[in-house]
Amino acid sequence: MKMPAESDPVRVDGRMLHVDHLRGLVILGLILFHTARLFDDDPWHMKDAGQYLAADILVAVFNVVQMPLLFLLTGLTIHFSLQKRTAGRFVQERGLRLLLPLVVGILVAVVPQVWVERIAHGLPGRSSPIDFDGGFLAFYPQFFQCCYPAANFSWHHLWFLVYLLAYSLALLPIFLLLRRAIWPKRLAEKLANGFGLCLLGLPVILAEVALRRSFPQTHALIDDWANHAHYGLLILIGWMIAASPLLATAVKRYGGYFLGAAVLLICLWLGLMLSGIRPTLEIRLILRTAAEWSALLGALGVGAAYLNRPLPFLTGFGRLSFPFYIFHQTAIVLLGYLFLAWSEQPLLKFLAIAGLSFAISLGLSRLVGTNRITAMLFGMR
């Protein structure tokens, strides 16, 4: 894929190859994240009979970094995409690379997840505990009853494609204005230092404090305003970093320091949560978002230093990452249901589901890539 929606812009400039690699690492990491969702204590589409603290910690750490990093990288790649495409061509590509795989992904990869959730009678922790008696073919027509969680129709993990499409279209006029303006370049020059990079993430922290209490995360698009502000700002900041060589150089220079700060902040945040100490929501949001911003700058800076060259497997994975993203959660949910009776050796069970999900997702991704039509349907270049 390049991740949902990203075309080839990072390949235009070899200096940006690390963006492609970072995206691939995040998507591969989703195997661990969504497998852990089987074992943590929050509701999900399929839950294991046992819940474990280690899974809660793994999910919490991934939640700080993974999706924000994908949106930040999206901003960088949009900048390069618009350098070689007209606005009309950009919109056309977004539709082909996002809307078409979204529809196909819902019909192919989401329906089985909802069906398994429905036939898992009495299993605690399901996001939508509606029971169904019958096979997959009998359930398929009922999937289109709207909308989840009160009914069946959902986009599940493909919410990311929905949001990318919405943000790409909504922010396009802003990008077209910014690339003609002088002030973004001057602002970037002033922020191209360690303190300035801290200030660059301040709008994201303020958006969280202002909106998160009133708008908890839903992934339903229409009522997810805290996420829209958060992710939209990250895309704009990513665009700004890509547009300013000075800012990109500063990120690379200070990336290691920010990565170290991220480790400390995440440990502090986790420590507060695990200790039972409950500061106010605003304090928790500030600490968590500061940890996120430090981790994003650290990942981008360290990636620019060490991932900016062809790498075994990871470079070739870029083309497969879009269908891999579409298939991976379906494999995890189905395997979680098939292995439900496996009640001992939870770590071995986790590793088995993660390993099999990786192999299945990679195999299916390579399969759809062998045909031009299926490759197009699943968003591959």
Secondary structure, DSSP 8 states (H G I E B T S, - for coil): --STT--SHHHHSGGGHHHHHHHHHHHHHHHHHHHHTTTSSS-BSS--S---HHHHHHHHHHHHHHHHHHHHHHHHHHHHHHHSS-HHHHHHHHIIIIIHHHHHHIIIIIHHHHHHHHHSTT-TTBSS-----S-HHHHGGGGGSS-TTTSS---GGGHHHHHHHHHHHHHHHHHHHHTT-SHHHHHHHHH-SHHHHHHHTHHHHHHHHHHTTTS-----STT-HHHHHHHHHHHHHHHHHHH-HHHHHHHHHHHHHHHHHHHHHHHHHHHHHHHT----HHHHHHHHHHHHHHHHHHHHHHHHHHSSS--TTHHHHHHHHHHHHHHHHHHHHHHHHHTTT--S-HHHHHHHHHHHHHHHHHHHHHHHTTSHHHHHHTT--
